[in-house]
Amino acid sequence: MFTDAAVKALKCRDAAWTREQLDGQNSSERPLTYYEVVSRDYNEESLVFYTEALADLHHCFRDSIKLVLGEMPGGKITIEDCKKKIAQAKTILQVVSMNATSWQLSDNSFC
């Protein structure tokens, strides 16, 4: 789930910077980075998320789980936590998609 501010910051993340933006990157008046927006938005105590129920996957996942910030291990999400989690997700997705492509090219099937 993404907030509108996080989506907007993500879209601008790789945009080329002007000379003024480069000079002001350490200024307190600069726009927040994607990671700063995510850590700010998702550290609100009022946010409650629910996992998706995946009963077909395994019986342990048949029920949705309520996720509350106060009950999360590690507490609040820092900017560094955001960077680590996104990098980890990119690595996992890359490995999975490469394996899926290899599987399709090998002409294997489940039947």
Contact map, one row per residue, 1 for C-alpha under 8 A:
111000000000000000000000000000000000000000000000000000000000000000000000000000000000000000000000000000000000000
111101100000000000000000000000000000000000000000000000000000000000000000000000000000000000000000000000000000000
111111100000000000000000000000000000000010000000000000000000000000000000000000000000000000000000000000000000000
011111110000000000000000000000000000000000000000000000000000000000000000000000000000000000000000000000000000000
001111111000000000000000000000000000100000000000000000000000000000000000000000000000000000000000000000000000000
011111111100000000000000000000000100110010000000000000000000000000000000000000000000000000000000000000000000000
011111111110000000000000000000000000000000000000000000000000000000000000000000000000000000000000000000000000000
000111111111000000000000000000000000000000000000000000000000000000000000000000000000000000000000000000000000000
000011111111100000000000000000011100100000000000000000000000000000000000000000000000000000000000000000000000000
000001111111100000000000000000000100000000000000000000000000000000000000000000000000000000000000000000000000000
000000111111111000000000000000000000000000000000000000000000000000000000000000000000000000000000000000000000000
000000011111111000000000000000000000000000000000000000000000000000000000000000000000000000000000000000000000000
000000001111111000000000000000001100000000000000000000000000000000000000000000000000000000000000000000000000000
000000000011111100000000000000000000000000000000000000000000000000000000000000000000000000000000000000000000000
000000000011111110000000000000000000000000000000000000000000000000000000000000000000000000000000000000000000000
000000000000011111000000000000000000000000000000000000000000000000000000000000000000000000000000000000000000000
000000000000001111111100000000000000000000000000000000000000000000000000000000000000000000000000000000000000000
000000000000000111111100000000000000000000000000000000000000000000000000000000000000000000000000000000000000000
000000000000000011111110000000000000000000000000000000000000000000000000000000000000000000000000000000000000000
000000000000000011111111000000000000000000000000000000000000000000000000000000000000000000000000000000000000000
000000000000000011111111100001000000000000000000000000000000000000000000000000000000000000000000000000000000000
000000000000000011111111100000000000000000000000000000000000000000000000000000000000000000000000000000000000000
000000000000000000111111110000000000000000000000000000000000000000000000000000000000000000000000000000000000000
000000000000000000011111111001000000000000000000000000000000000000000000000000000000000000000000000000000000000
000000000000000000001111111001000000000000000000000000000000000000000000000000000000000000000000000000000000000
000000000000000000000011111101000000000000000000000000000000000000000000000000000000000000000000000000000000000
000000000000000000000001111111000000000000000000000000000000000000000000000000000000000000000000000000000000000
000000000000000000000000011111000000000000000000000000000000000000000000000000000000000000000000000000000000000
000000000000000000000000001111100000000000000000000000000000000000000000000000000000000000000000000000000000000
000000000000000000001001111111110000000000000000000000000000000000000000000000000000000000000000000000000000000
000000000000000000000000000011111000000000000000000000000000000000000000000000000000000000000000000000000000000
000000001000000000000000000001111111100000000000000000000000000000000000000000000000000000000000000000000000000
000000001000100000000000000000111111100000000000000000000000000000000000000000000000000000000000000000000000000
000001001100100000000000000000011111110000000000000000000000000000000000000000000000000000000000000000000000000
000000000000000000000000000000011111111000000000000000000000000000000000000000100110000000000000000000000000000
000000000000000000000000000000011111111100000000000000000000000000000000000000100000000000000000000000000000000
000011001000000000000000000000011111111110000000000000000000000000000000000000000000000000000000000000000000000
000001000000000000000000000000000111111111000000000000000000000000000000000000100100000000000000000000000000000
000000000000000000000000000000000011111111100000000000000000000000000000000011100100000000000000000000000000000
000000000000000000000000000000000001111111110000000000000000000000000000000000000000000000000000000000000000000
001001000000000000000000000000000000111111110000000000000000000000000000000000000000000000000000000000000000000
000000000000000000000000000000000000011111110010000000000000000000000000000010000000000000000000000000000000000
000000000000000000000000000000000000001111111010000000000000000000001000000110000000000000000000000000000000000
000000000000000000000000000000000000000111111110000000000000000000001000000000000000000000000000000000000000000
000000000000000000000000000000000000000000111111000000000000000000011100000000000000000000000000000000000000000
000000000000000000000000000000000000000000011111000000000000000000000000000000000000000000000000000000000000000
000000000000000000000000000000000000000001111111100000000000000000011000000000000000000000000000000000000000000
000000000000000000000000000000000000000000001111110000000000000001111000000000000000000000000000000000000000000
000000000000000000000000000000000000000000000011111000000000000001110000000000000000000000000000000000000000000
000000000000000000000000000000000000000000000001111100000000000111100000000000000000000000000000000000000000000
000000000000000000000000000000000000000000000000111110000000000111100000000000000000000000000000000000000000000
000000000000000000000000000000000000000000000000011111000000001110000000000000000000000000000000000000000000000
000000000000000000000000000000000000000000000000001111100000111110000000000000000000000000000000000000000000000
000000000000000000000000000000000000000000000000000111111100111000000000000000000000000000000000000000000000000
000000000000000000000000000000000000000000000000000011111111111000000000000000000000000000000000000000000000000
000000000000000000000000000000000000000000000000000001111110010000000000000000000000000000000000000000000000000
000000000000000000000000000000000000000000000000000001111110100000000000000000000000000000000000000000000000000
000000000000000000000000000000000000000000000000000001111111110000000000000000000000000000000000000000000000000
000000000000000000000000000000000000000000000000000000111111110000000000000000000000000000000000000000000000000
000000000000000000000000000000000000000000000000000000100111111000000000000000000000000000000000000000000000000
000000000000000000000000000000000000000000000000000011101111111100000000000000000000000000000000000000000000000
000000000000000000000000000000000000000000000000000011110111111100000000000000000000000000000000000000000000000
000000000000000000000000000000000000000000000000000111100001111110000000000000000000000000000000000000000000000
000000000000000000000000000000000000000000000000011110000000111111000000000000000000000000000000000000000000000
000000000000000000000000000000000000000000000000011110000000001111100000000000000000000000000000000000000000000
000000000000000000000000000000000000000000000001111000000000000111110000000000000000000000000000000000000000000
000000000000000000000000000000000000000000000001111000000000000011111011000000000000000000000000000000000000000
000000000000000000000000000000000000000000001011100000000000000001111111000000000000000000000000000000000000000
000000000000000000000000000000000000000000111011000000000000000000111111001100000000000000000000000000000000000
000000000000000000000000000000000000000000001000000000000000000000011111001000000000000000000000000000000000000
000000000000000000000000000000000000000000000000000000000000000000111111101000000000000000000000000000000000000
000000000000000000000000000000000000000000000000000000000000000000111111111000000000000000000000000000000000000
000000000000000000000000000000000000000000000000000000000000000000000011111000000000000000000000000000000000000
000000000000000000000000000000000000000000000000000000000000000000000001111110000000000000000000000000000000000
000000000000000000000000000000000000000000000000000000000000000000001111111110000000000000000000000000000000000
000000000000000000000000000000000000000000100000000000000000000000001000011111000000000000000000000000000000000
000000000000000000000000000000000000001001100000000000000000000000000000011111101100000000000000000000000000000
000000000000000000000000000000000000001000000000000000000000000000000000000111111100000000000000000000000000000
000000000000000000000000000000000011011000000000000000000000000000000000000011111110000000000000000000000000000
000000000000000000000000000000000000000000000000000000000000000000000000000001111111000000000000000000000000000
000000000000000000000000000000000000000000000000000000000000000000000000000011111111100000000000000000000000000
000000000000000000000000000000000010011000000000000000000000000000000000000011111111110000000000000000000000000
000000000000000000000000000000000010000000000000000000000000000000000000000000111111111000000000000000000000000
000000000000000000000000000000000000000000000000000000000000000000000000000000011111111100000000000000000000000
000000000000000000000000000000000000000000000000000000000000000000000000000000001111111110000000000000000000000
000000000000000000000000000000000000000000000000000000000000000000000000000000000111111111000000000000000000000
000000000000000000000000000000000000000000000000000000000000000000000000000000000011111111100000000000000000000
000000000000000000000000000000000000000000000000000000000000000000000000000000000001111111110000000000000000000
000000000000000000000000000000000000000000000000000000000000000000000000000000000000111111111000000000000000000
000000000000000000000000000000000000000000000000000000000000000000000000000000000000011111111100000000000000000
000000000000000000000000000000000000000000000000000000000000000000000000000000000000001111111110000000000000000
000000000000000000000000000000000000000000000000000000000000000000000000000000000000000111111111000000000000000
000000000000000000000000000000000000000000000000000000000000000000000000000000000000000011111111100000000000000
000000000000000000000000000000000000000000000000000000000000000000000000000000000000000001111111110000000000000
000000000000000000000000000000000000000000000000000000000000000000000000000000000000000000111111111000000000000
000000000000000000000000000000000000000000000000000000000000000000000000000000000000000000011111111100000000000
000000000000000000000000000000000000000000000000000000000000000000000000000000000000000000001111111110000000000
000000000000000000000000000000000000000000000000000000000000000000000000000000000000000000000111111111000000000
000000000000000000000000000000000000000000000000000000000000000000000000000000000000000000000011111111100000000
000000000000000000000000000000000000000000000000000000000000000000000000000000000000000000000001111111110000000
000000000000000000000000000000000000000000000000000000000000000000000000000000000000000000000000111111111000000
000000000000000000000000000000000000000000000000000000000000000000000000000000000000000000000000011111111100000
000000000000000000000000000000000000000000000000000000000000000000000000000000000000000000000000001111111111000
000000000000000000000000000000000000000000000000000000000000000000000000000000000000000000000000000111111111000
000000000000000000000000000000000000000000000000000000000000000000000000000000000000000000000000000011111111000
000000000000000000000000000000000000000000000000000000000000000000000000000000000000000000000000000001111111000
000000000000000000000000000000000000000000000000000000000000000000000000000000000000000000000000000000111111100
000000000000000000000000000000000000000000000000000000000000000000000000000000000000000000000000000000111111110
000000000000000000000000000000000000000000000000000000000000000000000000000000000000000000000000000000000011111
000000000000000000000000000000000000000000000000000000000000000000000000000000000000000000000000000000000001111
000000000000000000000000000000000000000000000000000000000000000000000000000000000000000000000000000000000000111
